[in-house]
């Protein structure tokens, strides 16, 4: 029993010693996600662990950890970047100054050989960021600002400055040629002499550059951003005045455009009204012409009717005349034939009727109440009957009426 307990104690002590030894020499390592580790063995050999998780390493090896992406921030504030620097002072081509905020993310090489060369050059991520990436970022930004003046930048050149910045970060710094140039200030209208920086162009048309350290080590740009550019006070004052002048000019232009638009609208409305008046006048003229043509046609029709009526009247008159002539001729022939006996008899009849009616309506005495004989003894007669005989004889004489029937 004592031997068994002694063995257990011995085994336990050995396990503890072995565990302590393992903890001291630690032959296992662990690589976090988003990082890589450069492992240096005691014999001087190096290799890179890119995948995350547990890996075996030779006891006594030195491990240096790098993030896959190093962020260089120049904001003047702490935000968790690998390097957090202050604002970058830049100078534009017109000698005006500004302070810029940038954030650049550098992706470390994927090849083990490139990573080992980078490690042997900079030893750790802090030295790489402070002595390699941060200065290169500042140099690229300053060189980009030399390609434009402040007025070009705030007048729409922000995207161009960002393009210059990222292009140089990726492929190397431009070599610049300085040229003297005379310009006129857009605000003060003052003539001034400036020195303009231009990118040097090779004979093959490519930009001439300073070789990039990033390309030598296989580092790529994940992203590059110029977040803000804060101009010096004199640029801000100039910008404020220019904005005011531009605003006034814009308002003036807008007022001019409005006035022109109103004039065009009035002119268009006037032309429209003239067209309407012309159209209305044409309608009235057309209506008058139609009415006149209608009246002419009606008059022509009326004249035609009158002409027809006249012709009919002429024909009717001719007819009546013909009938009258015929009747007169007939009567003339009849009268010539019988000596107008019929008319004479009619006249004679009328005369006889007149004195007969007068005699019939006479209220006096036809025979005198008292008669006296003449001295010679002759009878006196009847005056009424004598009157009747006289009137009848007169009528016959007036009519020259021949009561005898003539033989044919």
C-alpha positions as a Markdown table, in Angstrom:
| # | Residue | x | y | z |
|---|---|---|---|---|
| 1 | Unk | 0.0 | 0.0 | 0.0 |
| 2 | Unk | 2.9 | 2.4 | 0.8 |
| 3 | Unk | 4.6 | 1.5 | -2.5 |
| 4 | Unk | 1.4 | 2.3 | -4.4 |
| 5 | Unk | 1.0 | 5.7 | -2.8 |
| 6 | Unk | 4.7 | 6.5 | -3.4 |
| 7 | Unk | 4.2 | 5.8 | -7.1 |
| 8 | Unk | 1.2 | 8.0 | -7.4 |
| 9 | Unk | 3.0 | 10.8 | -5.7 |
| 10 | Unk | 5.9 | 10.4 | -8.0 |
| 11 | Unk | 3.7 | 10.3 | -11.1 |
| 12 | Unk | 1.8 | 13.4 | -9.9 |
| 13 | Unk | 5.0 | 15.3 | -9.3 |
| 14 | Unk | 6.3 | 14.3 | -12.7 |
| 15 | Unk | 3.2 | 15.5 | -14.4 |
| 16 | Unk | 3.4 | 18.8 | -12.6 |
| 17 | Unk | 7.0 | 19.2 | -13.6 |
| 18 | Unk | 6.2 | 18.3 | -17.2 |
| 19 | Unk | 3.3 | 20.8 | -17.2 |
| 20 | Unk | 5.4 | 23.5 | -15.8 |
| 21 | Unk | 8.1 | 22.7 | -18.4 |
| 22 | Unk | 5.5 | 22.9 | -21.2 |
| 23 | Unk | 4.2 | 26.2 | -19.9 |
| 24 | Unk | 7.7 | 27.6 | -19.8 |
| 25 | Unk | 8.8 | 26.5 | -23.3 |
| 26 | Unk | 5.2 | 26.8 | -24.8 |
| 27 | Unk | 5.5 | 24.9 | -28.1 |
| 28 | Unk | 2.1 | 26.0 | -29.3 |
| 29 | Unk | 0.9 | 29.4 | -30.6 |
| 30 | Unk | -2.4 | 30.9 | -31.5 |
| 31 | Unk | -3.0 | 33.4 | -34.4 |
| 32 | Unk | -6.1 | 35.6 | -34.1 |
| 33 | Unk | -8.4 | 36.3 | -37.1 |
| 34 | Unk | -7.2 | 39.4 | -39.0 |
| 35 | Unk | -3.6 | 39.0 | -38.0 |
| 36 | Unk | -0.4 | 37.2 | -39.1 |
| 37 | Unk | 2.6 | 36.1 | -37.0 |
| 38 | Unk | 6.2 | 36.0 | -38.0 |
| 39 | Unk | 7.9 | 33.1 | -36.1 |
| 40 | Unk | 11.7 | 33.1 | -35.6 |
| 41 | Unk | 13.2 | 29.9 | -34.3 |
| 42 | Unk | 16.3 | 29.8 | -32.0 |
| 43 | Unk | 18.3 | 28.7 | -35.0 |
| 44 | Unk | 17.4 | 31.9 | -36.9 |
| 45 | Unk | 14.9 | 30.4 | -39.3 |
| 46 | Unk | 11.7 | 32.4 | -40.0 |
| 47 | Unk | 8.3 | 31.6 | -41.3 |
| 48 | Unk | 4.9 | 33.4 | -41.4 |
| 49 | Unk | 1.6 | 32.1 | -40.0 |
| 50 | Unk | -1.3 | 33.6 | -42.1 |
| 51 | Unk | -4.2 | 31.4 | -41.0 |
| 52 | Unk | -5.9 | 31.8 | -37.7 |
| 53 | Unk | -5.9 | 29.2 | -35.0 |
| 54 | Unk | -3.5 | 27.0 | -33.0 |
| 55 | Unk | -0.1 | 26.2 | -34.6 |
| 56 | Unk | 3.1 | 24.4 | -33.4 |
| 57 | Unk | 6.3 | 26.3 | -32.9 |
| 58 | Unk | 9.7 | 25.2 | -31.8 |
| 59 | Unk | 10.3 | 25.9 | -28.1 |
| 60 | Unk | 12.0 | 29.2 | -27.6 |
| 61 | Unk | 10.9 | 30.7 | -30.9 |
| 62 | Unk | 10.2 | 34.5 | -31.1 |
| 63 | Unk | 6.8 | 35.5 | -32.4 |
| 64 | Unk | 6.0 | 39.0 | -33.9 |
| 65 | Unk | 2.3 | 39.8 | -34.6 |
| 66 | Unk | 1.2 | 42.1 | -37.5 |
| 67 | Unk | -2.4 | 43.1 | -38.4 |
| 68 | Unk | -3.3 | 42.1 | -42.0 |
| 69 | Unk | -4.3 | 45.8 | -42.5 |
| 70 | Unk | -2.5 | 48.7 | -40.9 |
| 71 | Unk | -4.6 | 51.9 | -40.6 |
| 72 | Unk | -2.7 | 55.3 | -40.6 |
| 73 | Unk | -5.0 | 58.0 | -39.3 |
| 74 | Unk | -4.2 | 61.7 | -39.2 |
| 75 | Unk | -7.3 | 63.2 | -37.6 |
| 76 | Unk | -5.9 | 64.7 | -34.4 |
| 77 | Unk | -8.1 | 62.4 | -32.4 |
| 78 | Unk | -7.8 | 58.8 | -31.1 |
| 79 | Unk | -10.0 | 56.3 | -32.9 |
| 80 | Unk | -8.3 | 53.0 | -32.6 |
| 81 | Unk | -6.1 | 53.2 | -35.6 |
| 82 | Unk | -2.6 | 51.6 | -35.7 |
| 83 | Unk | -1.0 | 55.1 | -35.9 |
| 84 | Unk | -3.0 | 58.1 | -34.8 |
| 85 | Unk | -1.3 | 61.3 | -35.9 |
| 86 | Unk | -2.2 | 65.0 | -35.9 |
| 87 | Unk | -3.6 | 66.9 | -38.9 |
| 88 | Unk | -1.2 | 67.1 | -41.9 |
| 89 | Unk | -0.1 | 70.6 | -42.9 |
| 90 | Unk | -0.2 | 71.1 | -46.7 |
| 91 | Unk | 0.7 | 74.0 | -49.0 |
| 92 | Unk | -1.2 | 74.5 | -52.2 |
| 93 | Unk | 0.4 | 75.7 | -55.4 |
| 94 | Unk | -0.6 | 79.4 | -54.7 |
| 95 | Unk | 1.4 | 79.3 | -51.4 |
| 96 | Unk | -1.7 | 79.1 | -49.2 |
| 97 | Unk | -1.7 | 76.6 | -46.4 |
| 98 | Unk | -4.3 | 74.2 | -45.0 |
| 99 | Unk | -4.6 | 71.3 | -42.6 |
| 100 | Unk | -5.9 | 68.0 | -43.8 |
| 101 | Unk | -7.5 | 64.9 | -42.2 |
| 102 | Unk | -6.7 | 61.6 | -43.8 |
| 103 | Unk | -7.3 | 57.9 | -43.2 |
| 104 | Unk | -5.3 | 55.3 | -45.2 |
| 105 | Unk | -5.5 | 51.5 | -44.8 |
| 106 | Unk | -2.5 | 49.5 | -46.0 |
| 107 | Unk | -2.9 | 45.8 | -46.7 |
| 108 | Unk | 0.3 | 43.9 | -45.9 |
| 109 | Unk | 1.7 | 41.4 | -48.5 |
| 110 | Unk | 0.2 | 38.0 | -49.0 |
| 111 | Unk | 3.4 | 36.3 | -50.0 |
| 112 | Unk | 5.7 | 34.9 | -47.2 |
| 113 | Unk | 8.9 | 36.1 | -48.9 |
| 114 | Unk | 7.6 | 39.7 | -49.2 |
| 115 | Unk | 6.4 | 39.6 | -45.6 |
| 116 | Unk | 9.8 | 38.3 | -44.3 |
| 117 | Unk | 11.6 | 41.0 | -46.2 |
| 118 | Unk | 9.2 | 43.6 | -44.7 |
| 119 | Unk | 9.8 | 42.2 | -41.2 |
| 120 | Unk | 13.6 | 42.2 | -41.6 |
| 121 | Unk | 13.4 | 45.8 | -42.7 |
| 122 | Unk | 11.0 | 47.2 | -40.0 |
| 123 | Unk | 11.0 | 44.5 | -37.3 |
| 124 | Unk | 7.5 | 45.2 | -36.0 |
| 125 | Unk | 4.2 | 46.9 | -36.9 |
| 126 | Unk | 4.8 | 50.1 | -34.8 |
| 127 | Unk | 8.1 | 50.8 | -36.5 |
| 128 | Unk | 6.6 | 50.0 | -39.9 |
| 129 | Unk | 3.7 | 52.4 | -39.3 |
| 130 | Unk | 5.7 | 55.2 | -37.7 |
| 131 | Unk | 8.8 | 55.1 | -39.9 |
| 132 | Unk | 7.5 | 53.8 | -43.2 |
| 133 | Unk | 3.7 | 54.2 | -43.8 |
| 134 | Unk | 2.9 | 57.4 | -42.0 |
| 135 | Unk | 5.8 | 59.5 | -43.6 |
| 136 | Unk | 4.9 | 58.1 | -47.0 |
| 137 | Unk | 1.3 | 59.1 | -46.5 |
| 138 | Unk | 2.3 | 62.6 | -45.6 |
| 139 | Unk | 4.7 | 62.9 | -48.5 |
| 140 | Unk | 2.0 | 61.8 | -51.0 |
| 141 | Unk | -0.5 | 64.2 | -49.7 |
| 142 | Unk | 1.9 | 67.2 | -49.7 |
| 143 | Unk | 3.0 | 66.3 | -53.3 |
| 144 | Unk | -0.7 | 66.1 | -54.4 |
| 145 | Unk | -1.5 | 69.6 | -52.9 |
| 146 | Unk | 1.3 | 71.1 | -55.0 |
| 147 | Unk | -0.7 | 70.2 | -58.2 |
| 148 | Unk | -3.5 | 72.7 | -57.6 |
| 149 | Unk | -4.1 | 76.0 | -55.8 |
| 150 | Unk | -6.6 | 76.5 | -53.0 |
| 151 | Unk | -9.2 | 78.1 | -55.3 |
| 152 | Unk | -9.1 | 75.1 | -57.6 |
| 153 | Unk | -9.6 | 72.9 | -54.6 |
| 154 | Unk | -12.6 | 74.6 | -53.1 |
| 155 | Unk | -14.0 | 75.2 | -56.6 |
| 156 | Unk | -14.5 | 71.5 | -57.3 |
| 157 | Unk | -11.0 | 70.0 | -57.1 |
| 158 | Unk | -11.5 | 67.8 | -54.0 |
| 159 | Unk | -12.1 | 64.6 | -56.0 |
| 160 | Unk | -9.0 | 65.4 | -58.1 |
| 161 | Unk | -6.9 | 65.9 | -55.0 |
| 162 | Unk | -8.1 | 62.5 | -53.7 |
| 163 | Unk | -7.3 | 60.9 | -57.0 |
| 164 | Unk | -3.7 | 62.3 | -57.0 |
| 165 | Unk | -3.3 | 61.2 | -53.4 |
| 166 | Unk | -4.4 | 57.6 | -53.9 |
| 167 | Unk | -2.5 | 57.2 | -57.2 |
| 168 | Unk | 0.8 | 58.2 | -55.7 |
| 169 | Unk | 0.2 | 56.0 | -52.6 |
| 170 | Unk | -0.2 | 53.0 | -54.9 |
| 171 | Unk | 2.4 | 53.6 | -57.6 |
| 172 | Unk | 4.9 | 56.1 | -56.3 |
| 173 | Unk | 5.4 | 59.9 | -56.0 |
| 174 | Unk | 5.2 | 62.1 | -59.1 |
| 175 | Unk | 8.2 | 64.0 | -60.1 |
| 176 | Unk | 7.1 | 67.6 | -60.6 |
| 177 | Unk | 8.3 | 70.3 | -63.0 |
| 178 | Unk | 7.8 | 73.9 | -61.8 |
| 179 | Unk | 6.8 | 76.6 | -64.3 |
| 180 | Unk | 6.3 | 80.3 | -63.9 |
| 181 | Unk | 2.9 | 81.5 | -64.8 |
| 182 | Unk | 1.1 | 84.9 | -64.7 |
| 183 | Unk | -2.6 | 84.8 | -63.7 |
| 184 | Unk | -5.4 | 87.1 | -62.7 |
| 185 | Unk | -7.1 | 86.7 | -59.4 |
| 186 | Unk | -10.8 | 85.9 | -60.0 |
| 187 | Unk | -12.0 | 87.9 | -57.0 |
| 188 | Unk | -9.7 | 90.9 | -56.8 |
| 189 | Unk | -8.9 | 90.9 | -60.5 |
| 190 | Unk | -5.2 | 91.5 | -59.5 |
| 191 | Unk | -2.5 | 90.2 | -61.8 |
| 192 | Unk | 0.0 | 88.0 | -60.0 |
| 193 | Unk | 2.9 | 85.7 | -60.8 |
| 194 | Unk | 2.7 | 82.1 | -59.6 |
| 195 | Unk | 4.8 | 79.0 | -60.0 |
| 196 | Unk | 2.8 | 76.1 | -61.3 |
| 197 | Unk | 3.8 | 72.5 | -60.6 |
| 198 | Unk | 3.1 | 70.0 | -63.3 |
| 199 | Unk | 3.6 | 66.2 | -63.4 |
| 200 | Unk | 6.7 | 65.2 | -65.5 |
| 201 | Unk | 5.7 | 63.1 | -68.4 |
| 202 | Unk | 8.1 | 60.6 | -70.1 |
| 203 | Unk | 8.5 | 60.2 | -73.8 |
| 204 | Unk | 6.2 | 57.2 | -73.8 |
| 205 | Unk | 3.5 | 59.3 | -72.3 |
| 206 | Unk | 3.7 | 57.8 | -68.8 |
| 207 | Unk | 4.1 | 59.8 | -65.6 |
| 208 | Unk | 7.6 | 59.9 | -64.2 |
| 209 | Unk | 7.6 | 58.6 | -60.6 |
| 210 | Unk | 9.8 | 58.0 | -57.6 |
| 211 | Unk | 9.9 | 54.3 | -56.9 |
| 212 | Unk | 7.3 | 53.2 | -54.3 |
| 213 | Unk | 8.5 | 51.3 | -51.2 |
| 214 | Unk | 5.1 | 49.8 | -50.9 |
| 215 | Unk | 5.4 | 48.0 | -54.3 |
| 216 | Unk | 8.9 | 46.8 | -53.3 |
| 217 | Unk | 7.3 | 45.1 | -50.2 |
| 218 | Unk | 4.1 | 44.0 | -51.9 |
| 219 | Unk | 1.9 | 46.4 | -49.8 |
| 220 | Unk | -1.4 | 47.4 | -51.4 |
| 221 | Unk | -3.8 | 50.2 | -50.6 |
| 222 | Unk | -7.1 | 49.0 | -49.2 |
| 223 | Unk | -8.6 | 52.6 | -49.0 |
| 224 | Unk | -7.4 | 56.2 | -48.9 |
| 225 | Unk | -9.6 | 59.1 | -47.9 |
| 226 | Unk | -9.1 | 62.8 | -47.4 |
| 227 | Unk | -11.8 | 63.5 | -45.0 |
| 228 | Unk | -11.5 | 67.3 | -44.6 |
| 229 | Unk | -9.2 | 70.2 | -45.6 |
| 230 | Unk | -9.2 | 73.2 | -43.2 |
| 231 | Unk | -7.9 | 76.3 | -45.0 |
| 232 | Unk | -6.0 | 79.1 | -43.3 |
| 233 | Unk | -7.9 | 82.2 | -42.3 |
| 234 | Unk | -7.0 | 84.3 | -45.3 |
| 235 | Unk | -8.3 | 81.6 | -47.7 |
| 236 | Unk | -11.5 | 81.3 | -45.7 |
| 237 | Unk | -12.0 | 85.1 | -45.9 |
| 238 | Unk | -11.3 | 85.0 | -49.6 |
| 239 | Unk | -13.6 | 82.1 | -50.0 |
| 240 | Unk | -16.4 | 83.9 | -48.0 |
| 241 | Unk | -16.1 | 87.0 | -50.2 |
| 242 | Unk | -16.1 | 84.9 | -53.3 |
| 243 | Unk | -19.1 | 83.0 | -52.2 |
| 244 | Unk | -20.8 | 86.3 | -51.5 |
| 245 | Unk | -19.9 | 87.7 | -54.9 |
| 246 | Unk | -20.9 | 84.4 | -56.5 |
| 247 | Unk | -24.2 | 84.5 | -54.7 |
| 248 | Unk | -24.9 | 88.0 | -55.8 |
| 249 | Unk | -23.9 | 87.1 | -59.3 |
| 250 | Unk | -26.1 | 84.1 | -59.2 |
| 251 | Unk | -29.0 | 86.1 | -57.9 |
| 252 | Unk | -28.4 | 88.7 | -60.6 |
| 253 | Unk | -28.3 | 86.0 | -63.2 |
| 254 | Unk | -31.4 | 84.4 | -61.8 |
| 255 | Unk | -33.2 | 87.8 | -61.8 |
| 256 | Unk | -32.0 | 88.3 | -65.4 |
| 257 | Unk | -33.2 | 84.9 | -66.3 |
| 258 | Unk | -36.5 | 85.5 | -64.6 |
| 259 | Unk | -36.9 | 88.9 | -66.4 |
| 260 | Unk | -36.0 | 87.3 | -69.7 |
| 261 | Unk | -38.4 | 84.5 | -69.0 |
| 262 | Unk | -41.2 | 87.0 | -68.1 |
| 263 | Unk | -40.4 | 89.0 | -71.2 |
| 264 | Unk | -40.5 | 85.8 | -73.3 |
| 265 | Unk | -43.7 | 84.8 | -71.6 |
| 266 | Unk | -45.2 | 88.2 | -72.2 |
| 267 | Unk | -44.0 | 88.1 | -75.8 |
| 268 | Unk | -45.4 | 84.6 | -76.2 |
| 269 | Unk | -48.7 | 85.7 | -74.7 |
| 270 | Unk | -48.8 | 88.8 | -77.0 |
| 271 | Unk | -48.1 | 86.6 | -80.0 |
| 272 | Unk | -50.8 | 84.2 | -78.8 |
| 273 | Unk | -53.2 | 87.1 | -78.4 |
| 274 | Unk | -52.3 | 88.4 | -81.9 |
| 275 | Unk | -52.9 | 85.0 | -83.3 |
| 276 | Unk | -56.2 | 84.8 | -81.4 |
| 277 | Unk | -57.2 | 88.2 | -82.7 |
| 278 | Unk | -56.1 | 87.3 | -86.2 |
| 279 | Unk | -58.0 | 84.1 | -86.0 |
| 280 | Unk | -61.1 | 85.9 | -84.6 |
| 281 | Unk | -60.8 | 88.5 | -87.4 |
| 282 | Unk | -60.4 | 85.8 | -90.0 |
| 283 | Unk | -63.5 | 84.1 | -88.5 |
| 284 | Unk | -65.5 | 87.3 | -88.8 |
| 285 | Unk | -64.2 | 87.9 | -92.3 |
| 286 | Unk | -65.0 | 84.3 | -93.3 |
| 287 | Unk | -68.4 | 84.7 | -91.7 |
| 288 | Unk | -69.0 | 88.0 | -93.6 |
| 289 | Unk | -67.8 | 86.4 | -96.8 |
| 290 | Unk | -70.1 | 83.4 | -96.3 |
| 291 | Unk | -73.0 | 85.7 | -95.4 |
| 292 | Unk | -72.2 | 87.9 | -98.5 |
| 293 | Unk | -71.9 | 84.8 | -100.7 |
| 294 | Unk | -75.1 | 83.5 | -99.2 |
| 295 | Unk | -76.9 | 86.8 | -99.8 |
| 296 | Unk | -75.5 | 86.9 | -103.4 |
| 297 | Unk | -76.7 | 83.3 | -103.9 |
| 298 | Unk | -80.1 | 84.2 | -102.3 |
| 299 | Unk | -80.3 | 87.4 | -104.5 |
| 300 | Unk | -79.4 | 85.3 | -107.5 |
| 301 | Unk | -82.0 | 82.8 | -106.6 |
| 302 | Unk | -84.5 | 85.7 | -106.0 |
| 303 | Unk | -83.6 | 87.3 | -109.3 |
| 304 | Unk | -84.0 | 83.9 | -110.9 |
| 305 | Unk | -87.4 | 83.6 | -109.2 |
| 306 | Unk | -88.3 | 87.2 | -110.2 |
| 307 | Unk | -87.1 | 86.5 | -113.7 |
| 308 | Unk | -89.2 | 83.4 | -113.8 |
| 309 | Unk | -92.1 | 85.3 | -112.3 |
| 310 | Unk | -91.6 | 88.1 | -114.9 |
| 311 | Unk | -91.5 | 85.7 | -117.7 |
| 312 | Unk | -94.6 | 84.0 | -116.3 |
| 313 | Unk | -96.3 | 87.5 | -116.0 |
| 314 | Unk | -95.3 | 88.3 | -119.5 |
| 315 | Unk | -96.6 | 85.0 | -120.7 |
| 316 | Unk | -99.8 | 85.6 | -118.6 |
| 317 | Unk | -100.1 | 89.1 | -120.0 |
| 318 | Unk | -99.6 | 87.8 | -123.4 |
| 319 | Unk | -102.2 | 85.2 | -122.7 |
| 320 | Unk | -104.6 | 87.7 | -121.3 |
| 321 | Unk | -104.0 | 90.1 | -124.2 |
| 322 | Unk | -104.4 | 87.2 | -126.6 |
| 323 | Unk | -107.6 | 86.2 | -124.8 |
| 324 | Unk | -108.8 | 89.9 | -124.7 |
| 325 | Unk | -107.9 | 90.4 | -128.3 |
| 326 | Unk | -109.7 | 87.2 | -129.2 |
| 327 | Unk | -112.7 | 88.2 | -127.1 |
| 328 | Unk | -112.7 | 91.7 | -128.6 |
| 329 | Unk | -112.3 | 90.3 | -132.0 |
| 330 | Unk | -115.1 | 87.9 | -131.4 |
| 331 | Unk | -117.3 | 90.7 | -130.0 |
| 332 | Unk | -116.3 | 92.9 | -133.0 |
| 333 | Unk | -117.2 | 90.2 | -135.4 |
| 334 | Unk | -120.4 | 89.6 | -133.5 |
| 335 | Unk | -121.2 | 93.4 | -133.5 |
| 336 | Unk | -120.2 | 93.6 | -137.1 |
| 337 | Unk | -122.4 | 90.7 | -137.9 |
| 338 | Unk | -125.6 | 92.0 | -136.1 |
| 339 | Unk | -124.9 | 95.7 | -135.8 |
| 340 | Unk | -124.3 | 95.4 | -132.1 |
| 341 | Unk | -127.9 | 94.4 | -131.7 |
| 342 | Unk | -127.3 | 92.7 | -128.4 |
| 343 | Unk | -125.8 | 95.8 | -126.8 |
| 344 | Unk | -128.4 | 98.0 | -128.3 |
| 345 | Unk | -131.1 | 95.8 | -126.9 |
| 346 | Unk | -129.5 | 95.8 | -123.5 |
| 347 | Unk | -129.2 | 99.6 | -123.5 |
| 348 | Unk | -132.7 | 100.0 | -124.7 |
| 349 | Unk | -133.8 | 97.6 | -122.0 |
| 350 | Unk | -132.0 | 99.6 | -119.3 |
| 351 | Unk | -133.5 | 102.8 | -120.5 |
| 352 | Unk | -137.0 | 101.4 | -120.6 |
| 353 | Unk | -136.5 | 99.9 | -117.1 |
| 354 | Unk | -135.4 | 103.3 | -115.8 |
| 355 | Unk | -138.4 | 105.4 | -117.0 |
| 356 | Unk | -140.7 | 102.4 | -116.3 |
| 357 | Unk | -139.5 | 102.3 | -112.7 |
| 358 | Unk | -139.8 | 106.1 | -112.5 |
| 359 | Unk | -143.3 | 106.0 | -113.9 |
| 360 | Unk | -144.2 | 103.2 | -111.6 |
| 361 | Unk | -142.9 | 105.0 | -108.6 |
| 362 | Unk | -144.7 | 108.3 | -109.6 |
| 363 | Unk | -147.3 | 109.1 | -106.8 |
| 364 | Unk | -149.1 | 111.9 | -108.6 |
| 365 | Unk | -152.3 | 111.8 | -110.7 |
| 366 | Unk | -151.7 | 110.5 | -114.2 |
| 367 | Unk | -155.2 | 111.8 | -115.3 |
| 368 | Unk | -156.1 | 115.3 | -114.2 |
| 369 | Unk | -159.0 | 115.6 | -111.9 |
| 370 | Unk | -160.4 | 118.5 | -113.8 |
| 371 | Unk | -160.3 | 118.8 | -117.5 |
| 372 | Unk | -161.5 | 121.6 | -119.8 |
| 373 | Unk | -162.2 | 121.4 | -123.4 |
| 374 | Unk | -160.3 | 123.6 | -125.8 |
| 375 | Unk | -162.1 | 126.4 | -127.5 |
| 376 | Unk | -162.0 | 124.8 | -130.9 |
| 377 | Unk | -163.6 | 121.7 | -129.5 |
| 378 | Unk | -160.6 | 119.3 | -129.8 |
| 379 | Unk | -159.8 | 116.8 | -127.2 |
| 380 | Unk | -156.8 | 117.6 | -124.9 |
| 381 | Unk | -155.2 | 114.0 | -124.6 |
| 382 | Unk | -153.0 | 112.3 | -121.7 |
| 383 | Unk | -149.7 | 114.0 | -120.8 |
| 384 | Unk | -148.3 | 111.0 | -119.0 |
| 385 | Unk | -148.8 | 108.7 | -121.9 |
| 386 | Unk | -147.4 | 111.2 | -124.2 |
| 387 | Unk | -144.3 | 111.4 | -122.0 |
| 388 | Unk | -143.8 | 107.7 | -122.2 |
| 389 | Unk | -144.1 | 107.6 | -125.9 |
| 390 | Unk | -141.7 | 110.5 | -126.3 |
| 391 | Unk | -139.0 | 108.8 | -124.0 |
| 392 | Unk | -139.3 | 105.5 | -125.9 |
| 393 | Unk | -139.0 | 107.2 | -129.2 |
| 394 | Unk | -136.0 | 109.1 | -127.9 |
| 395 | Unk | -134.3 | 106.0 | -126.8 |
| 396 | Unk | -134.8 | 104.3 | -130.1 |
| 397 | Unk | -133.5 | 107.3 | -131.9 |
| 398 | Unk | -130.4 | 107.5 | -129.6 |
| 399 | Unk | -129.6 | 103.9 | -130.1 |
| 400 | Unk | -130.4 | 104.0 | -133.8 |
| 401 | Unk | -132.0 | 100.7 | -133.1 |
| 402 | Unk | -133.3 | 99.0 | -136.1 |
| 403 | Unk | -135.8 | 96.6 | -134.8 |
| 404 | Unk | -136.2 | 94.9 | -138.1 |
| 405 | Unk | -134.7 | 91.4 | -138.5 |
| 406 | Unk | -132.2 | 91.4 | -141.2 |
| 407 | Unk | -132.0 | 88.5 | -143.6 |
| 408 | Unk | -128.7 | 86.8 | -144.1 |
